[in-house]
Amino acid sequence: MTKGEHTRKRILEAAAPIFNQRGYDGSSLSDLMEATGLKKGGIYRHFSSKQELAAEAFDYAWTAWQARVFRLDEKASSIDTLKQLIANFVKYRSSVPGGCPLLNTAVDADDGNSVLRTRAAAALRSWLGQVQSIIEQAKERGETRRAVDSGMVATLIVASLEGALMMSRLQRSDEPLRRIQSHLNGYLEDELMG
């Protein structure tokens, strides 16, 4: 890794939590300069704009978050893999300071920042696709009914987890996440396997 690549990575590591916690508009250049220890020119030598930095910081945070949530046992049944994914979401929801970068960025950028909205939408499609793929694998292995709509189940899982996370953050309680985890586990056993 060159010195420039190392500096760029260090900027992303420092900027990702700031954008994830404060949003695009709430993250000032002075905040970024303080966190990185660089002056404005030092940051903009590596990123053409605050928008580019925010987009790449989102990608960095999303990748780090996914690495935790998608740490799954490849030998497990598909249903157990989905349960592990749900458990990992609950356990690692704050593995990136500020919580789930997808939820934060989607709320922050839905009406304004089209670049970040596009990145968040792509991340959502990827996450839904990964869950859908696990469900399709379950169907192929005979671990679930063939008639299961993998797209609907993936949407149910992701929407339930993200909604419960929002509720947990507002209520400052793990209870909504624990309840949705229990509900989704029961759903997987009763509806997919039944």
Secondary structure as GFF3:
##gff-version 3
##sequence-region A 1 194
A	DSSP	alpha_helix	3	26	.	.	.	ID=ss1
A	DSSP	alpha_helix	29	36	.	.	.	ID=ss2
A	DSSP	alpha_helix	40	44	.	.	.	ID=ss3
A	DSSP	alpha_helix	50	69	.	.	.	ID=ss4
A	DSSP	alpha_helix	78	91	.	.	.	ID=ss5
A	DSSP	alpha_helix	101	109	.	.	.	ID=ss6
A	DSSP	alpha_helix	114	141	.	.	.	ID=ss7
A	DSSP	alpha_helix	150	171	.	.	.	ID=ss8
A	DSSP	alpha_helix	175	187	.	.	.	ID=ss9
A	DSSP	pi_helix	188	192	.	.	.	ID=ss10
###
